[in-house]
Amino acid sequence: MKNGTIYKIGIVALAFMASIAVQAQFSYDYLRNADKFYAKGDYFTAAQYYEKYLQANKKKGNEGGYEPYSAQSLNKVVGKASNSREKVVYKLAECYRKYNDFGNAEKWYAEAAKFDTAQFPQARYWHAVSLRANGKYDEARAAFQNFTQSYTRKDDFAVKAKKELDNLIFIDAQLKKSDLGMYVIGKADSTVNPVGANYAPVAANGVLYFTSTRPDSVDAKGKAQYVNHLYQASLKDTSIGVPEKVAILQPLGTQQGVSAVSADGKKMYLTRWTVKDGKKNAALYISTKNGDGVWSEPAMLDTLINRPGYSTQQPAVTPDGKYLLFSSDAPGGAGKFDLYYVALDSKGSPKGKINNLKSVNTTEDDQAPFYHGASSTLVFASNGRVGMGGFDLYQAKGSIESLGAVENLGYPVNSVKDDIYFYSGSDRNIWKGGYFSSDRGSVCCLELYSMHKLRPARYITGAVYDSSTNQPTAATINVVDGNGKTVYTFNTAADGRYAFTMPEYQSLKLEASKPSYYNGSINFNAPADPELDSLFNPNVYVSPIPVETKPQPMIVYFDFDKKDLRPGDIAVLDSLVALLQREPSLSIELGGYTDGKGGESYNKRLSKKRATEVKDYLVKQGIAADRLETKGYGKCCPIVAETTADGADNPEARQQNRRVEVKIIKL
């Protein structure tokens, strides 16, 4: 072989070896950068570099790939990297999972699940999680069962895997619910959800506040910077205006958002945080809006709330302004992030002690509280309970100080991805005009969603009763709203039952009417719990109008030509005594009468004696004499004619005319 040919071959060989060295150097740079961003917690960027590393090290015909360090003799710096391809694949899967791209995470965990389980013991667990998050429930169930059967460690992952199997049972039941058509879930449009994350909605005075990571700047290399800022937009019913940044101070290098606003819209509690070496450190701040609508520079709340070295975040204020709720990972809780509340003074500053919401906290993360005053309902997010997977939204009814059992809000409010940051703008129905954040429609980030749960009309029922008999009775019902407008008119049956429906409970007046009866009515307000399906009202009573009849005089009868009281009439006089004793202002006339026999003068004297006899009896019973006036009318004024039509005497009629009548002369 000629020397020239040998020389050319040598040059080609050197060039080939140099290209390998350059390729190896590029591979090392990709890996070094990937590890650097991974350590910082920038998993999105790290994933791109891990992908480039794996792409650069593909070798045709070698499915397992190869290490790029075969050129170490030419460039020893490459040899500093000791990561195997398997470690890179696993880290790449971790990156995708940690920024919620479960589609890509599933792909790389599927490969990592084939690696040595001693080196990557959780790879199969996370592969199963990714399958569940991607809606592949049967595959996920098989993967979790395989993991639980082969995983021998007694640690947190063993517990979580069993919970995930429970999650799959829960998911199956949720997807078969009969009321799925009652939910209206919608993603906000692109003006609210353009790119990046958009989450943590709250509202006050017609303004919607939320947090967004829009690329509003670039770094020195021209790379877009995604920084969390507070945004606001007009809110009218369900219509959201064009968002703009909230004009509130935010230092460089600081993330800011996840806020709560007081009911009057003048105080804002917000979260500021930084991320260093992958660790987030968050604290709560307060800002006040002045008369010109300008927010003050946020001031950090004191160490009562912000424990040094720990994160405090996600504030919420109760509608009455009495309490501040938040999430913190400070020691003393049940798990990682726990929910707490603290009382607020008249200026909105925390006071007293911090209270742990022990009845709702779990050993995992419990975050993003929201309290709805009208329905006395706490809504929060947790990844520590059985649910759809990831963060689910839960509710607990009761006062802040005494909450009841925790209940999963279920599908479709919750999904197999993360669902968090619930807010309701309705002062009555918590499930009307609600917003929350979810990454169900995104490969990476939380987005704003609206939700409304349709529900059956509110059922209102009761009955009409006759007050005199306490028995049901038929009547006509008029239902009048708070504006005086009649919204229903209908007739009840003989059982008096009425029933009607309203879209929502409200204050109403119900009037019942019936011929020959006084009207009856009741007023009722919306119940404290607007979630009640039915409202049973007190009975409505109608009272009969008394029939007007001629008053019947009280009469004492006498024998012929006698003035003495008869034993049978004493009972009548005793009832008169009782009346006079009960009504001390009453004065009466005692008018004596005779029948038609005898002379006029005699009969007048006899009738006067009969009246005096009655008076004497009443005085003996304690009735003052000056309240009793006596008169003798003789044979005038017969009640009944004393002769029949044919002129015969009628003794029974004469008996009725021999009498003393009682007449009231003064009340």
C-alpha positions as CSV (number, residue, x, y, z in Angstrom):
1,M,0.0,0.0,0.0
2,K,1.3,3.4,-0.9
3,N,2.2,5.9,1.8
4,G,-0.3,8.4,0.4
5,T,-3.1,5.9,0.6
6,I,-2.2,5.0,4.2
7,Y,-2.1,8.7,5.0
8,K,-5.6,9.3,3.6
9,I,-7.0,6.4,5.6
10,G,-5.4,7.8,8.7
11,I,-6.9,11.2,8.1
12,V,-10.4,9.6,7.6
13,A,-10.0,7.5,10.7
14,L,-9.0,10.5,12.7
15,A,-11.9,12.5,11.4
16,F,-14.3,9.7,12.2
17,M,-12.9,9.4,15.7
18,A,-13.1,13.1,16.2
19,S,-16.8,13.1,15.1
20,I,-17.5,10.4,17.6
21,A,-15.8,12.6,20.3
22,V,-17.8,15.6,19.3
23,Q,-21.0,13.5,19.4
24,A,-20.0,12.2,22.8
25,Q,-19.3,15.7,24.0
26,F,-22.8,16.8,22.8
27,S,-24.4,13.8,24.5
28,Y,-22.6,14.7,27.7
29,D,-23.7,18.4,27.4
30,Y,-27.3,17.3,27.0
31,L,-27.1,15.1,30.0
32,R,-25.4,17.6,32.1
33,N,-28.0,20.3,31.3
34,A,-30.8,17.8,31.8
35,D,-29.5,17.0,35.3
36,K,-29.0,20.7,36.1
37,F,-32.6,21.6,35.2
38,Y,-33.9,18.5,36.9
39,A,-32.2,19.5,40.1
40,K,-33.8,23.0,39.8
41,G,-37.2,21.5,39.4
42,D,-37.5,22.7,35.8
43,Y,-38.8,19.4,34.6
44,F,-40.1,20.7,31.3
45,T,-36.7,21.9,30.2
46,A,-35.0,18.8,31.7
47,A,-37.2,16.5,29.7
48,Q,-36.2,18.2,26.5
49,Y,-32.5,17.7,27.2
50,Y,-33.1,14.0,28.3
51,E,-34.9,13.5,25.0
52,K,-32.0,15.0,23.1
53,Y,-29.6,12.8,25.0
54,L,-31.5,9.6,24.2
55,Q,-32.0,10.7,20.6
56,A,-28.3,11.4,20.2
57,N,-27.4,8.0,21.5
58,K,-29.6,5.8,19.4
59,K,-27.8,3.1,17.6
60,K,-29.3,1.3,14.6
61,G,-30.0,-2.3,15.4
62,N,-29.4,-1.8,19.1
63,E,-32.7,-1.4,20.9
64,G,-31.0,-1.1,24.2
65,G,-28.9,1.9,23.0
66,Y,-25.4,2.5,24.2
67,E,-23.3,4.7,26.4
68,P,-21.6,7.6,24.5
69,Y,-18.4,7.2,26.5
70,S,-16.5,4.8,24.1
71,A,-14.5,7.9,23.0
72,Q,-13.1,8.5,26.5
73,S,-9.6,8.0,25.2
74,L,-10.1,11.0,23.0
75,N,-12.0,13.3,25.4
76,K,-11.8,12.2,29.0
77,V,-14.2,14.8,30.2
78,V,-17.0,12.7,28.7
79,G,-16.2,10.0,31.2
80,K,-17.4,12.2,34.1
81,A,-21.0,11.2,33.3
82,S,-21.8,7.8,35.0
83,N,-25.6,7.7,34.3
84,S,-26.7,4.6,32.5
85,R,-29.4,4.9,29.8
86,E,-31.8,3.2,32.2
87,K,-31.4,6.0,34.7
88,V,-32.0,8.6,32.0
89,V,-35.1,6.9,30.8
90,Y,-36.4,6.8,34.4
91,K,-35.6,10.4,35.0
92,L,-37.3,11.4,31.7
93,A,-40.4,9.5,32.8
94,E,-40.2,11.4,36.2
95,C,-40.0,14.7,34.4
96,Y,-43.1,14.1,32.4
97,R,-45.0,13.0,35.4
98,K,-43.9,15.9,37.5
99,Y,-45.3,18.4,35.1
100,N,-48.4,16.2,34.5
101,D,-47.7,15.1,30.9
102,F,-49.0,11.6,31.6
103,G,-49.1,10.7,28.0
104,N,-45.3,10.8,27.6
105,A,-44.8,9.6,31.2
106,E,-46.7,6.4,30.4
107,K,-44.5,5.8,27.4
108,W,-41.2,6.1,29.3
109,Y,-42.5,4.4,32.5
110,A,-43.5,1.5,30.3
111,E,-39.9,1.1,29.3
112,A,-38.6,1.7,32.8
113,A,-41.0,-1.0,34.2
114,K,-39.0,-3.6,32.3
115,F,-35.8,-2.6,34.1
116,D,-34.3,-4.3,37.2
117,T,-36.9,-3.7,39.9
118,A,-34.1,-3.5,42.5
119,Q,-32.7,-0.5,40.7
120,F,-36.1,1.1,39.9
121,P,-38.6,-0.3,42.4
122,Q,-41.3,2.4,41.8
123,A,-41.2,2.4,38.0
124,R,-44.1,-0.1,37.7
125,Y,-46.2,1.9,40.3
126,W,-45.8,5.1,38.3
127,H,-46.5,3.3,35.1
128,A,-49.8,2.2,36.6
129,V,-50.6,5.7,37.8
130,S,-49.9,7.0,34.2
131,L,-52.3,4.4,32.8
132,R,-55.0,5.5,35.2
133,A,-54.4,9.2,34.5
134,N,-54.8,8.4,30.8
135,G,-58.1,6.7,31.3
136,K,-56.8,3.2,30.6
137,Y,-58.6,1.7,33.7
138,D,-58.4,-2.0,32.9
139,E,-54.7,-1.8,32.1
140,A,-54.1,0.3,35.2
141,R,-55.9,-2.2,37.4
142,A,-53.8,-5.1,36.1
143,A,-50.6,-3.0,36.5
144,F,-51.5,-2.1,40.1
145,Q,-52.4,-5.7,41.0
146,N,-49.1,-6.8,39.5
147,F,-47.2,-4.2,41.5
148,T,-48.9,-5.0,44.9
149,Q,-48.2,-8.8,44.3
150,S,-44.6,-8.3,43.6
151,Y,-43.6,-5.3,45.7
152,T,-42.2,-6.5,48.9
153,R,-41.4,-3.3,50.7
154,K,-43.7,-2.1,53.5
155,D,-43.6,1.5,52.7
156,D,-45.8,4.4,51.4
157,F,-45.9,3.0,47.9
158,A,-47.4,-0.2,49.1
159,V,-50.2,1.8,50.8
160,K,-50.7,4.1,47.8
161,A,-51.0,1.2,45.4
162,K,-53.9,-0.3,47.4
163,K,-55.6,3.1,47.5
164,E,-55.2,3.3,43.7
165,L,-57.0,0.0,43.4
166,D,-59.8,1.6,45.5
167,N,-59.7,4.6,43.2
168,L,-60.4,2.4,40.2
169,I,-63.4,0.9,41.9
170,F,-64.6,4.4,42.7
171,I,-64.0,5.6,39.1
172,D,-66.0,2.7,37.8
173,A,-69.0,3.6,40.0
174,Q,-68.7,7.3,39.2
175,L,-68.8,6.7,35.4
176,K,-72.0,4.8,35.8
177,K,-73.9,7.5,37.9
178,S,-77.4,8.2,36.8
179,D,-77.1,12.0,37.3
180,L,-74.2,12.7,35.0
181,G,-76.5,14.7,32.7
182,M,-77.1,17.2,35.6
183,Y,-73.6,18.6,35.3
184,V,-72.5,21.3,32.9
185,I,-68.7,21.5,32.8
186,G,-66.9,23.9,30.4
187,K,-63.4,25.1,29.9
188,A,-63.0,28.9,29.8
189,D,-62.0,30.2,26.3
190,S,-58.6,31.1,25.1
191,T,-58.7,34.6,26.4
192,V,-58.6,33.1,29.9
193,N,-56.7,29.9,29.0
194,P,-54.2,31.0,26.3
195,V,-51.0,29.1,27.3
196,G,-49.3,28.0,30.5
197,A,-51.2,27.6,33.7
198,N,-54.4,29.5,34.6
199,Y,-55.8,28.6,38.0
200,A,-57.0,29.6,41.5
201,P,-60.2,31.7,40.6
202,V,-61.8,34.0,43.1
203,A,-64.3,36.9,42.6
204,A,-65.5,40.0,44.3
205,N,-67.7,42.9,43.2
206,G,-67.9,41.7,39.6
207,V,-64.2,41.1,39.2
208,L,-62.7,37.6,38.6
209,Y,-59.1,37.2,39.9
210,F,-56.9,34.3,38.9
211,T,-53.3,33.2,38.6
212,S,-51.6,32.8,35.3
213,T,-48.1,31.9,33.9
214,R,-48.3,33.7,30.6
215,P,-44.9,34.2,28.8
216,D,-44.7,38.0,29.3
217,S,-40.9,38.3,29.0
218,V,-37.8,36.6,27.6
219,D,-34.4,35.9,29.2
220,A,-31.0,36.9,27.7
221,K,-31.1,33.8,25.4
222,G,-34.5,34.7,24.1
223,K,-36.3,32.0,26.0
224,A,-39.9,32.8,27.1
225,Q,-40.2,33.3,30.9
226,Y,-43.2,31.8,32.5
227,V,-43.8,33.7,35.8
228,N,-46.9,33.4,38.0
229,H,-48.8,36.7,38.1
230,L,-52.3,37.8,39.3
231,Y,-54.8,38.6,36.6
232,Q,-58.2,40.1,36.7
233,A,-61.2,40.2,34.4
234,S,-64.7,41.5,34.6
235,L,-67.3,38.9,35.5
236,K,-71.0,39.2,34.8
237,D,-73.0,36.1,35.3
238,T,-71.0,33.5,33.4
239,S,-69.4,36.0,31.0
240,I,-65.6,36.7,31.6
241,G,-64.0,39.8,30.1
242,V,-60.5,40.2,28.7
243,P,-57.9,39.5,31.4
244,E,-55.3,42.0,32.4
245,K,-52.5,41.9,35.1
246,V,-53.5,43.1,38.5
247,A,-51.6,46.3,39.3
248,I,-49.9,45.1,42.4
249,L,-46.2,45.1,43.2
250,Q,-44.3,41.9,42.5
251,P,-40.5,41.7,43.1
252,L,-38.3,40.2,40.3
253,G,-37.6,36.5,40.8
254,T,-40.8,36.0,42.8
255,Q,-43.9,34.1,41.8
256,Q,-47.2,35.7,43.0
257,G,-50.8,34.6,42.9
258,V,-53.3,32.2,44.5
259,S,-55.3,34.9,46.2
260,A,-58.4,35.4,48.3
261,V,-60.4,38.6,48.3
262,S,-62.6,39.9,51.1
263,A,-66.4,40.2,50.5
264,D,-66.1,44.0,50.0
265,G,-63.3,43.6,47.6
266,K,-60.9,45.8,49.6
267,K,-58.5,43.3,51.1
268,M,-56.5,40.7,49.2
269,Y,-54.6,37.8,50.7
270,L,-52.1,36.4,48.3
271,T,-49.3,33.8,48.0
272,R,-45.7,34.7,47.1
273,W,-43.2,32.0,46.5
274,T,-39.8,31.2,45.2
275,V,-38.3,27.9,43.9
276,K,-34.6,27.1,44.7
277,D,-33.0,23.8,43.9
278,G,-36.4,22.4,43.2
279,K,-37.8,23.4,46.6
280,K,-40.7,25.7,46.8
281,N,-41.0,28.2,49.7
282,A,-44.3,30.1,50.0
283,A,-45.7,32.7,52.3
284,L,-49.0,34.7,52.7
285,Y,-49.2,38.4,52.2
286,I,-52.0,41.0,52.5
287,S,-52.7,44.1,50.4
288,T,-55.4,46.8,50.8
289,K,-57.2,48.7,48.1
290,N,-57.4,52.4,48.7
291,G,-60.1,54.9,47.8
292,D,-58.6,55.3,44.3
293,G,-58.7,51.6,43.6
294,V,-54.9,51.1,44.0
295,W,-53.6,48.1,45.8
296,S,-51.0,48.7,48.5
297,E,-47.6,47.0,48.5
298,P,-48.3,43.5,49.9
299,A,-47.1,43.0,53.4
300,M,-46.1,39.6,54.7
301,L,-48.3,38.2,57.5
302,D,-46.3,37.5,60.7
303,T,-44.9,34.3,61.9
304,L,-48.2,33.2,63.4
305,I,-49.1,32.3,59.9
306,N,-45.7,32.1,58.0
307,R,-43.5,29.6,59.9
308,P,-39.8,30.2,58.9
309,G,-38.5,27.3,56.7
310,Y,-42.0,26.1,55.7
311,S,-44.6,27.0,53.1
312,T,-47.9,28.6,53.8
313,Q,-50.1,29.1,50.8
314,Q,-53.6,29.2,49.2
315,P,-55.6,31.6,51.4
316,A,-59.4,31.7,51.6
317,V,-61.6,34.1,53.6
318,T,-65.0,33.1,54.9
319,P,-67.8,35.3,53.5
320,D,-68.4,36.9,56.9
321,G,-64.8,37.9,57.2
322,K,-64.3,36.0,60.5
323,Y,-61.7,33.4,59.4
324,L,-58.7,33.0,57.2
325,L,-58.2,29.5,55.8
326,F,-54.9,28.3,54.3
327,S,-52.6,25.3,53.6
328,S,-49.2,24.7,55.2
329,D,-46.6,22.0,55.5
330,A,-45.4,23.2,58.9
331,P,-44.9,20.5,61.6
332,G,-47.8,19.4,63.7
333,G,-50.2,18.4,61.0
334,A,-51.5,15.0,59.8
335,G,-49.3,14.8,56.7
336,K,-47.6,16.9,54.1
337,F,-49.8,20.0,53.5
338,D,-52.6,20.4,56.0
339,L,-55.5,22.8,56.1
340,Y,-55.7,25.4,58.9
341,Y,-57.8,28.4,60.0
342,V,-57.3,31.4,62.1
343,A,-59.6,34.2,63.3
344,L,-59.4,37.7,61.8
345,D,-59.8,41.0,63.6
346,S,-61.8,43.9,62.3
347,K,-58.8,45.0,60.2
348,G,-58.4,41.6,58.6
349,S,-55.3,40.7,60.5
350,P,-54.9,37.2,62.0
351,K,-55.4,36.9,65.8
352,G,-55.4,34.1,68.4
353,K,-54.2,30.6,67.7
354,I,-53.9,28.6,64.5
355,N,-56.4,25.8,64.3
356,N,-55.8,22.5,62.4
357,L,-58.8,21.2,60.5
358,K,-58.1,17.7,61.8
359,S,-61.4,16.2,60.6
360,V,-60.5,16.7,56.9
361,N,-56.7,16.5,56.8
362,T,-54.9,13.3,55.6
363,T,-51.4,12.0,55.6
364,E,-50.9,13.4,52.1
365,D,-51.6,16.9,50.7
366,D,-54.8,18.8,51.6
367,Q,-54.9,22.1,49.9
368,A,-56.9,25.0,48.3
369,P,-59.8,25.5,50.8
370,F,-63.0,27.4,50.0
371,Y,-65.9,28.0,52.4
372,H,-69.4,28.7,51.1
373,G,-71.3,30.5,53.8
374,A,-74.9,30.1,52.6
375,S,-74.7,26.3,52.4
376,S,-72.1,26.0,55.3
377,T,-69.8,23.9,53.1
378,L,-66.1,23.6,53.0
379,V,-64.7,22.5,49.6
380,F,-61.0,21.6,49.4
381,A,-58.6,19.5,47.3
382,S,-56.8,16.4,48.5
383,N,-54.7,13.6,47.0
384,G,-54.9,11.6,50.3
385,R,-58.4,10.1,49.9
386,V,-60.1,7.6,47.6
387,G,-61.2,9.4,44.5
388,M,-60.7,9.7,40.8
389,G,-56.9,10.0,41.1
390,G,-54.5,12.9,41.6
391,F,-56.0,15.8,43.4
392,D,-59.8,15.5,43.8
393,L,-62.3,18.1,45.2
394,Y,-64.1,17.2,48.4
395,Q,-66.7,18.8,50.6
396,A,-67.5,18.8,54.3
397,K,-70.7,20.5,55.7
398,G,-70.9,22.4,58.9
399,S,-69.3,25.4,60.6
400,I,-65.6,26.0,60.3
401,E,-65.3,25.0,63.9
402,S,-67.3,21.8,63.5
403,L,-67.2,20.1,60.1
404,G,-69.1,16.9,59.2
405,A,-68.1,13.9,57.1
406,V,-65.9,14.4,54.0
407,E,-67.5,13.6,50.7
408,N,-65.9,13.3,47.2
409,L,-67.6,15.7,44.7
410,G,-67.4,12.9,42.2
411,Y,-67.3,12.8,38.4
412,P,-67.5,14.9,36.3
413,V,-66.4,17.7,38.6
414,N,-63.4,15.5,39.4
415,S,-61.4,13.7,36.7
416,V,-58.5,11.3,36.7
417,K,-56.1,14.2,36.5
418,D,-55.7,17.0,39.1
419,D,-58.8,19.0,40.1
420,I,-58.3,21.8,42.6
421,Y,-59.1,25.5,43.5
422,F,-62.9,25.4,43.6
423,Y,-64.8,28.7,43.9
424,S,-68.5,29.5,43.8
425,G,-69.8,33.0,43.1
426,S,-73.4,32.2,44.1
427,D,-74.6,33.4,47.5
428,R,-77.3,30.6,47.6
429,N,-76.5,27.6,45.4
430,I,-72.9,26.6,45.8
431,W,-73.0,24.5,42.6
432,K,-74.2,27.4,40.4
433,G,-71.7,29.8,39.0
434,G,-68.8,27.7,40.2
435,Y,-65.2,27.7,38.9
436,F,-62.3,25.3,39.4
437,S,-58.9,24.4,38.0
438,S,-58.0,21.2,36.2
439,D,-55.3,19.8,33.9
440,R,-57.8,17.3,32.4
441,G,-57.6,19.0,29.0
442,S,-53.9,19.9,29.0
443,V,-50.7,17.9,28.7
444,C,-49.0,19.9,31.5
445,C,-50.9,22.7,33.1
446,L,-54.0,23.7,35.1
447,E,-56.7,25.6,33.3
448,L,-59.9,27.4,34.4
449,Y,-63.2,25.5,34.1
450,S,-66.7,26.6,34.9
451,M,-69.3,24.2,36.5
452,H,-73.0,24.2,37.1
453,K,-75.0,21.4,38.5
454,L,-78.6,21.3,37.3
455,R,-80.9,20.0,39.9
456,P,-84.6,19.1,40.3
457,A,-86.9,22.0,41.0
458,R,-87.3,22.7,44.7
459,Y,-90.5,20.9,46.1
460,I,-92.6,22.9,48.6
461,T,-95.6,21.3,50.3
462,G,-98.0,21.7,53.2
463,A,-101.7,21.6,54.1
464,V,-104.7,23.8,54.9
465,Y,-106.7,23.2,58.1
466,D,-110.0,24.4,59.6
467,S,-109.1,26.1,62.9
468,S,-112.5,25.3,64.4
469,T,-112.2,21.6,63.9
470,N,-108.5,21.1,63.4
471,Q,-109.3,19.0,60.3
472,P,-108.0,19.4,56.7
473,T,-110.2,21.4,54.4
474,A,-110.3,22.3,50.7
475,A,-109.2,25.9,49.9
476,T,-107.8,28.1,47.2
477,I,-104.0,28.8,47.4
478,N,-102.2,31.9,46.2
479,V,-98.4,31.9,46.3
480,V,-96.9,35.4,46.3
481,D,-93.2,36.2,45.9
482,G,-91.1,38.9,47.6
483,N,-92.2,41.5,45.0
484,G,-95.9,40.9,45.7
485,K,-96.4,39.0,42.4
486,T,-98.6,36.0,42.5
487,V,-96.6,33.1,41.1
488,Y,-99.1,30.2,41.7
489,T,-102.9,29.9,42.2
490,F,-104.5,26.5,42.6
491,N,-107.2,24.7,44.6
492,T,-106.6,21.9,47.1
493,A,-108.6,18.8,47.4
494,A,-110.6,17.9,50.5
495,D,-107.4,16.7,52.2
496,G,-106.1,20.3,52.1
497,R,-102.7,19.2,50.7
498,Y,-100.9,21.7,48.5
499,A,-97.6,21.2,46.6
500,F,-95.7,23.3,44.1
501,T,-92.1,23.7,42.7
502,M,-89.7,26.6,42.4
503,P,-86.4,26.7,40.5
504,E,-84.7,27.9,43.7
505,Y,-85.9,28.4,47.2
506,Q,-86.9,32.0,47.9
507,S,-88.9,34.0,50.4
508,L,-92.7,33.5,49.7
509,K,-96.1,34.2,51.2
510,L,-98.8,31.6,51.0
511,E,-102.4,32.7,51.3
512,A,-105.3,30.2,51.8
513,S,-108.9,31.3,51.2
514,K,-112.3,29.6,51.4
515,P,-115.9,30.9,51.2
516,S,-117.4,31.9,54.6
517,Y,-113.9,31.7,56.2
518,Y,-111.3,34.2,57.2
519,N,-108.2,33.9,55.0
520,G,-105.1,32.2,56.5
521,S,-101.5,32.9,55.5
522,I,-97.9,31.9,56.3
523,N,-94.6,33.5,55.3
524,F,-91.6,31.3,54.8
525,N,-88.0,32.0,53.9
526,A,-85.5,30.0,51.9
527,P,-84.1,27.2,54.2
528,A,-80.6,27.5,55.6
529,D,-79.6,24.5,53.5
530,P,-80.4,25.3,49.8
531,E,-79.6,21.6,49.0
532,L,-82.8,20.3,50.6
533,D,-84.9,18.6,47.9
534,S,-88.2,19.3,49.7
535,L,-89.5,21.9,52.1
536,F,-92.4,20.9,54.3
537,N,-94.2,24.0,55.7
538,P,-96.3,24.5,58.8
539,N,-100.1,24.1,58.3
540,V,-102.1,27.0,57.1
541,Y,-105.3,27.6,59.2
542,V,-108.5,29.2,57.9
543,S,-111.2,30.3,60.5
544,P,-115.0,30.1,59.9
545,I,-116.7,33.5,59.9
546,P,-119.5,33.3,62.7
547,V,-123.1,33.4,61.4
548,E,-124.8,36.6,62.7
549,T,-127.9,35.7,64.7
550,K,-130.2,37.8,66.9
551,P,-128.8,37.6,70.5
552,Q,-131.0,35.5,72.7
553,P,-131.8,37.2,76.0
554,M,-131.1,35.5,79.4
555,I,-134.5,34.7,80.9
556,V,-135.7,33.6,84.3
557,Y,-139.3,32.1,84.4
558,F,-141.9,32.3,87.2
559,D,-145.0,30.4,88.3
560,F,-148.5,32.0,88.0
561,D,-149.0,34.9,90.4
562,K,-145.6,34.2,92.1
563,K,-142.4,36.2,92.6
564,D,-140.3,33.4,94.1
565,L,-137.4,32.0,92.2
566,R,-137.8,28.5,91.0
567,P,-135.0,25.9,91.8
568,G,-134.6,25.1,88.1
569,D,-133.7,28.7,87.2
570,I,-130.9,29.1,89.8
571,A,-128.4,27.7,87.2
572,V,-129.3,30.5,84.8
573,L,-128.7,33.1,87.5
574,D,-125.4,31.5,88.5
575,S,-124.2,31.8,84.9
576,L,-125.2,35.4,85.1
577,V,-123.1,35.8,88.3
578,A,-120.1,34.3,86.5
579,L,-120.5,36.8,83.6
580,L,-120.7,39.8,85.9
581,Q,-117.7,38.6,87.9
582,R,-115.7,38.1,84.7
583,E,-116.7,41.5,83.3
584,P,-116.6,44.0,86.2
585,S,-117.5,47.0,84.0
586,L,-120.8,45.4,82.9
587,S,-124.1,46.8,84.2
588,I,-127.5,45.2,83.4
589,E,-131.2,45.9,83.5
590,L,-133.5,43.2,85.1
591,G,-136.9,43.7,83.4
592,G,-139.9,41.9,85.0
593,Y,-143.0,40.7,83.1
594,T,-146.3,39.0,83.8
595,D,-148.9,37.2,81.7
596,G,-152.1,38.9,80.5
597,K,-154.3,37.9,83.5
598,G,-155.0,40.4,86.2
599,G,-155.2,44.2,86.3
600,E,-152.5,46.6,84.9
601,S,-151.6,48.1,88.3
602,Y,-151.3,44.7,90.0
603,N,-149.2,43.2,87.2
604,K,-146.7,46.1,87.3
605,R,-146.2,45.6,91.0
606,L,-145.8,41.9,90.6
607,S,-143.3,42.3,87.7
608,K,-141.3,44.7,89.8
609,K,-141.1,42.3,92.7
610,R,-139.9,39.5,90.3
611,A,-137.1,41.8,89.1
612,T,-136.2,42.7,92.7
613,E,-136.1,39.0,93.6
614,V,-133.5,38.4,90.9
615,K,-131.5,41.4,92.0
616,D,-131.5,40.3,95.6
617,Y,-130.1,36.9,94.6
618,L,-127.3,38.5,92.6
619,V,-126.4,40.9,95.4
620,K,-126.2,37.9,97.8
621,Q,-123.7,36.4,95.3
622,G,-121.4,39.4,95.6
623,I,-122.6,41.6,92.7
624,A,-122.7,45.3,93.5
625,A,-126.3,46.6,93.6
626,D,-125.4,49.7,91.6
627,R,-124.7,47.5,88.6
628,L,-128.2,46.1,88.7
629,E,-131.2,48.2,87.6
630,T,-134.7,46.8,88.1
631,K,-137.9,47.6,86.1
632,G,-141.4,46.2,86.2
633,Y,-143.2,46.2,82.8
634,G,-146.3,44.4,83.8
635,K,-148.2,42.5,81.1
636,C,-146.9,44.4,78.2
637,C,-144.6,42.8,75.6
638,P,-145.7,39.2,75.5
639,I,-143.2,36.9,73.8
640,V,-145.9,34.5,72.6
641,A,-149.7,35.1,72.1
642,E,-151.6,33.7,75.0
643,T,-154.7,32.5,73.0
644,T,-154.8,30.2,70.0
645,A,-156.2,31.2,66.6
646,D,-159.7,30.0,67.6
647,G,-159.6,32.1,70.9
648,A,-158.8,29.2,73.3
649,D,-156.5,29.9,76.3
650,N,-152.8,28.8,75.8
651,P,-151.3,28.1,79.3
652,E,-147.8,27.2,77.8
653,A,-147.6,30.7,76.2
654,R,-148.6,32.4,79.4
655,Q,-145.7,30.5,81.2
656,Q,-143.2,32.0,78.7
657,N,-144.5,35.5,79.3
658,R,-144.1,35.3,83.1
659,R,-140.4,36.2,83.2
660,V,-137.5,38.4,84.0
661,E,-135.2,39.4,81.1
662,V,-131.6,40.4,81.4
663,K,-130.4,43.2,79.2
664,I,-126.9,44.8,79.1
665,I,-127.1,48.5,79.5
666,K,-123.4,49.4,80.0
667,L,-120.1,47.6,78.9
